[in-house]
Amino acid sequence: MLKEQESGQRTADICRKHGISEATFYKSKSKYGGMDVSDARKLKALEDETAKLEKLLADAMLDNAILKDVASKNGNARCEAGCGGLCLQGAWCEPASCVRSFLG
């Protein structure tokens, strides 16, 4: 799209052709302007990988916080639902809420 504009086409025509707003076009131009297509693809791939890694880290931190919370409570309370794990909601819970079920 940026190369189309550089070749002299009107921005409005380019945006209509690709189904985006002019604001989106100019935002992309400020982000990717001056880059080769391969560089822009590499940047996008790195951004996607970073987002996945951040989600994995957040999930791991949540799991850690849940386990610390369970350990700080009465560690002798076993789930009465029959799964054998520590219960997150007290002694009378559904099997899906037990630590053993939660961790797989």
C-alpha positions as CSV (number, residue, x, y, z in Angstrom):
1,M,0.0,0.0,0.0
2,L,2.8,2.4,0.9
3,K,4.5,1.7,-2.4
4,E,1.2,2.4,-4.2
5,Q,1.0,5.8,-2.6
6,E,4.7,6.5,-3.4
7,S,4.0,5.7,-7.1
8,G,1.5,8.5,-7.2
9,Q,-1.9,7.0,-6.4
10,R,-4.3,8.9,-4.2
11,T,-4.4,7.8,-0.6
12,A,-8.2,7.7,-0.6
13,D,-8.2,5.4,-3.6
14,I,-5.7,3.1,-2.0
15,C,-7.7,2.9,1.3
16,R,-10.9,2.2,-0.6
17,K,-9.2,-0.6,-2.6
18,H,-7.8,-2.3,0.6
19,G,-10.9,-1.6,2.8
20,I,-9.2,0.5,5.4
21,S,-9.5,4.0,6.8
22,E,-7.1,6.8,6.0
23,A,-6.2,7.0,9.7
24,T,-5.2,3.3,9.6
25,F,-3.2,3.9,6.5
26,Y,-1.3,6.8,8.0
27,K,-0.7,4.8,11.2
28,S,0.8,2.0,9.2
29,K,2.8,4.5,7.2
30,S,4.3,6.0,10.4
31,K,5.1,2.5,11.7
32,Y,6.3,0.8,8.6
33,G,7.4,3.7,6.4
34,G,10.9,3.3,5.1
35,M,11.1,-0.4,5.8
36,D,11.3,-3.1,3.2
37,V,8.5,-5.7,3.0
38,S,10.7,-8.3,4.6
39,D,11.7,-6.0,7.5
40,A,8.0,-5.3,8.1
41,R,7.2,-9.0,8.1
42,K,10.0,-9.7,10.5
43,L,8.8,-6.9,12.8
44,K,5.2,-8.3,12.7
45,A,6.5,-11.9,13.5
46,L,8.5,-10.6,16.5
47,E,5.5,-8.6,17.8
48,D,3.3,-11.8,17.5
49,E,5.9,-13.9,19.3
50,T,6.2,-11.3,22.0
51,A,2.5,-11.3,22.6
52,K,2.4,-15.1,22.9
53,L,5.3,-15.1,25.3
54,E,3.7,-12.4,27.4
55,K,0.5,-14.5,27.6
56,L,2.4,-17.6,28.6
57,L,4.2,-15.6,31.4
58,A,0.9,-14.2,32.6
59,D,-0.6,-17.7,32.7
60,A,2.4,-19.0,34.6
61,M,2.2,-16.2,37.1
62,L,-1.5,-16.8,37.6
63,D,-0.9,-20.5,38.2
64,N,1.8,-19.6,40.7
65,A,-0.4,-17.2,42.6
66,I,-3.2,-19.8,42.8
67,L,-0.9,-22.4,44.1
68,K,0.6,-20.0,46.7
69,D,-3.0,-19.1,47.8
70,V,-3.9,-22.7,48.2
71,A,-0.7,-23.5,50.1
72,S,-1.3,-20.6,52.5
73,K,-4.8,-21.9,53.4
74,N,-5.4,-25.1,55.2
75,G,-3.1,-27.5,53.4
76,N,-4.9,-30.5,55.0
77,A,-8.3,-29.8,53.5
78,R,-8.8,-32.5,50.9
79,C,-11.5,-32.2,48.3
80,E,-14.7,-34.1,49.1
81,A,-15.6,-34.4,45.4
82,G,-13.4,-37.5,45.2
83,C,-10.6,-36.2,42.9
84,G,-8.0,-36.3,45.7
85,G,-6.6,-32.8,45.1
86,L,-6.6,-29.7,47.3
87,C,-9.8,-27.8,46.9
88,L,-9.8,-24.1,45.9
89,Q,-13.3,-23.5,47.1
90,G,-13.4,-25.3,50.4
91,A,-14.1,-29.0,51.2
92,W,-17.3,-29.2,49.1
93,C,-16.5,-28.3,45.6
94,E,-16.8,-29.5,42.0
95,P,-13.9,-31.6,40.7
96,A,-13.1,-29.0,38.1
97,S,-12.1,-26.5,40.9
98,C,-9.5,-28.7,42.5
99,V,-5.8,-28.0,42.2
100,R,-5.1,-31.4,40.7
101,S,-7.9,-31.0,38.1
102,F,-6.8,-27.4,37.4
103,L,-3.2,-28.3,36.7
104,G,-4.1,-31.2,34.5
